[in-house]
């Protein structure tokens, strides 16, 4: 977890922007494994020769692969509330795939906490705005509002 905060200080972290995460290289092997896992074998993901003929000029990662990387990125950008014994993925209010992640591109996440709300005693919903940046590209790969819930003793 990126930052540990005290339960009585959660309100101070609305608007908090974490440091960008470390870069991650999206390899063809990772794309192929994701294709196998999801059974999405569209040629733009797994066939480098055919993908050369597309406007992308190469294979691209599945949008859902990039989205799923948020779990990994959260290891460095996430906040933890002191006393939390469990965290769960609650879902997304918004997800937009803005630009393709070409094979061997490097991506990282930039985040800002939009809200922290104690919905029930000891259950804190954290809404985080996430932008996945592609190294050297103007447009991000995706923009999302991700909601997680932390259970705090």
N, C-alpha and C positions, 0 to 999 in steps of 0.2 A: 504494500500500500504506500502511496506517495507521501501523504501527510496525515499525522494523527492529531485530532483536535478534541478538545474537551466538550462534553455534552452541553454545558451552559454557554459555550462560545460559538455554537453553530451559526447563529444569525450573522456573526462577523465574517463568515466565509461566503456569503452570497456575493457574487461578483469576483470571487477569487479566480485568478488565472494561473494555472500551473505552468512550470517550465515545459517546453515542448518535449515529447518523449524521444528516446533514442530512435535513430533511423532503423528501418527494417527493409531489407531487399526482398521483393516479391519474385521468387524464382519460378521457372517453368515446372519444376518438380512440385512445388507447393500448389501451383494452379492445377496440375494434373491430379494430385491427391484430393484436392477440393472437388474437382469434377467427378472423381470416382465416388467420393463420399455422398455427394448430392445427386449423382446420376445426371448431371448437366454437362454433356459432352459436346456442346456446340463448338463448331470448328474454330470460331474466333478465340477460343480459350486453349484448345489442345493441338491444333494443327498449324505449326509455324509456316509451312509452305502455302497453304490456302490463305492464312491470315495476312501474308505479304500482299495479297491482292485487294485487301480492304483499305479503307481510308486510314486505319490505324497503322498499317505497314508491318504489323507483328501481332503476336498473340497478346491478349489482355486478360487481366484477372477478372473473375466474376465480381460484380458489385457486392454480392453477399459475402464473398471472401474478404473483401476490404472491410465491410461492416463487421464481420466476425473477428477481425483483428483488434477491435476495440477492447475485447476481453484481455488480450495481451498488453495493449497499451495502458489499460487501467492500472496495471501493476505500478506504473510510475506516476500517472496523473491523478489517481483516485485519492479521495480523502477517506480516512477511517475515523469513526467517532469512538472515543475512548469507551471501553466496556462493550463494544460490539462483539457479538459471538457468532453472527451470521449475516451474510449479505446475499441478496437475490436480485436477479435481473427482472425488473418490472415491465420494461418495454420501451417503446419510442413514441414520442409525440410527433416527430418529424424525421424523415430520412429522405435525402435527395442525393442521387448519384450525379455529380457535376462533370466529372472528366474521367476518361478511362485510365486505368493503371496498366501501363505497358509492361511486359515481362522485363525483369531485371531493374525495374524502377525502384527507387527508394521512397518510402512513405513514413510519415510520423504524424502523431496527433497533437493538436493544439486544443486546449479546453478552457471553458469558463463555467463556473457554477452559476446557474440561473436561479435556483431555488433550493431551499432545504426546509422541509415541512414535517413536523411531527404529526402524523396522521392518526396514530393511536399511541398511547403511552409506550415509550420505548421503541417505536417504529418510525424511523426517519426516512422520508422519500427525498432523494437527492436528484435534482434535474441538472444535467450537465450538457452544455452545448459543446459539440465535438466537431472539429474540422480536421479531415485527414489531408495533409499537405503532400504533394508529389514534388520531390526535389527537382528544381529547375522549371517547374510549370507555374503558370499564373493562377489557373483555376484549381481549387481543391478537388480531390477525388470524391469526397462526400461531405455533406453537412448533416448533422443529426442532433436531436434533443433526446438524450438517453436518460431514462429514469431507473434508478436502483433504489432498493430499500435496505436499510441497515437495521438490524434488531439489536438493541442495546439493553444490557442488564441494568 
